Amino acid sequence: MFIDRLVRQIKEKRSNVVVGLDPRLEMIPRFIQEKYFQQYGKTLRAVEEILWEFGKEIIDQVWDIVPAIKPQIAFYEQYGIEGMSAYRRICQYGAQKGLLIIGDVKRGDIGTTSKAYAIGHLGKTQVEGEAFEAFSVDAVTVNPYLGDDCLKEFMEDIKEWDRGMFVLVKTSNPSSGQLQDLEAGSKKIYEVVAEMVSAWSSETLGSCGYSSVGAVVGATYPEQGERLRALMPRTYFLVPGYGAQGAKAEDILPCFNEDGLGAIVNSSRDIIFAYAKKDQLWKEDQYGEAARAAALRMREDINNHLVQQGKCYW
Ligand SMILES: O=c1ccn([C@@H]2O[C@H](COP(=O)(O)O)[C@@H](O)[C@H]2O)c(=O)[nH]1
């Protein structure tokens, strides 16, 4: 099952770190940009190659120290077909390197439309009886706002193709409380969503004891993280917000269970653009090594905090 593959990788690599691939063109080293602008002109085709070369090097540098990468589709989609082609190439290459791929696509619509999203991102697309993998990643992020019938469509493909999903429960952004923290009877909205996720989770329990249906829980809200951990004990959390958004290792600790498992922590900008940080002495062409060093620092930071809490899985 997806979740068993994830937990196996976490244990083998002693790492709860997910590297987020959120490539911002202007932050990509100039020498890569110039190489492809010379070859293809200032075109979307050039951008595809720039995104690909940059992402490939990051993957080459981190594949052995993290269980998963999380390409953020928005940063590719903004460049149209060429951007989406880069997204697909990155997902395929990461998978070849043995990484689990979490497509941060945040989809969700009425049932029939959700089905099309699920087929495109998790399953196989049919053309005249022949099956094609369009994007086919290991797991996607899903927006639960349309309710159960939307999640049901993703569930079908998760079961059929042995994939996973992380449902947005409590997001990391400053305004997340505006809707998610509203009272719905005696509960907050995010608690209601947690109960929905927990119910779906029980259908896809792996032998590791966790489910292939996970939850997105922002690192920037540690109190809510603790509450959600109690509400969803067998649900794996995808925790964004560490690093650039200000959350620290101590903030993500409540998202872990006593067994030291239960959460994977994403950082995007702080890792992939570590070379450009003011206090670093990296040269532009060392951007990959800088990303590796940042991912290793994050792994040690989280592991040290887990050890201090006695939440140690290794
Ligand atoms: O609640 C959420 C859900 C998703 N994200 C995504 O995670 C990364 C965070 O990037 P950083 O550079 O580490 O801030 C980005 O792709 C978001 O869309 C999130 O931040 N919060």
The ligand as a Tripos MOL2 file, in Angstrom:
@<TRIPOS>MOLECULE
LIG
   21    22     1     0     0
SMALL
NO_CHARGES

@<TRIPOS>ATOM
      1 O1         -1.6360   24.3090    4.1920 O.2       1 LIG1
      2 C1         -0.8380   24.2660    3.2450 C.ar      1 LIG1
      3 C2         -0.9970   23.4140    2.1670 C.ar      1 LIG1
      4 C3         -0.0460   23.3990    1.1970 C.ar      1 LIG1
      5 N1          1.0480   24.2060    1.2370 N.ar      1 LIG1
      6 C4          2.0430   24.1100    0.1480 C.3       1 LIG1
      7 O2          3.2980   23.6950    0.7030 O.3       1 LIG1
      8 C5          4.3690   24.4200    0.0940 C.3       1 LIG1
      9 C6          5.0770   25.2560    1.1260 C.3       1 LIG1
     10 O3          6.1700   25.9340    0.5570 O.3       1 LIG1
     11 P1          7.2780   26.7280    1.4430 P.3       1 LIG1
     12 O4          8.1690   27.3440    0.4200 O.co2     1 LIG1
     13 O5          7.9800   25.7150    2.2830 O.co2     1 LIG1
     14 O6          6.5360   27.7240    2.2510 O.co2     1 LIG1
     15 C7          3.7280   25.2200   -1.0340 C.3       1 LIG1
     16 O7          3.7300   24.4190   -2.1940 O.3       1 LIG1
     17 C8          2.3060   25.3980   -0.5870 C.3       1 LIG1
     18 O8          1.3990   25.5500   -1.6590 O.3       1 LIG1
     19 C9          1.1940   25.0410    2.2960 C.ar      1 LIG1
     20 O9          2.1830   25.7990    2.3880 O.2       1 LIG1
     21 N2          0.2390   25.0560    3.2810 N.ar      1 LIG1
@<TRIPOS>BOND
     1     1     2 2
     2     2     3 ar
     3     2    21 ar
     4     3     4 ar
     5     4     5 ar
     6     5     6 1
     7     5    19 ar
     8     6     7 1
     9     6    17 1
    10     7     8 1
    11     8     9 1
    12     8    15 1
    13     9    10 1
    14    10    11 1
    15    11    12 2
    16    11    13 1
    17    11    14 1
    18    15    16 1
    19    15    17 1
    20    17    18 1
    21    19    20 2
    22    19    21 ar
@<TRIPOS>SUBSTRUCTURE
     1 LIG1         1 GROUP 0 **** ****
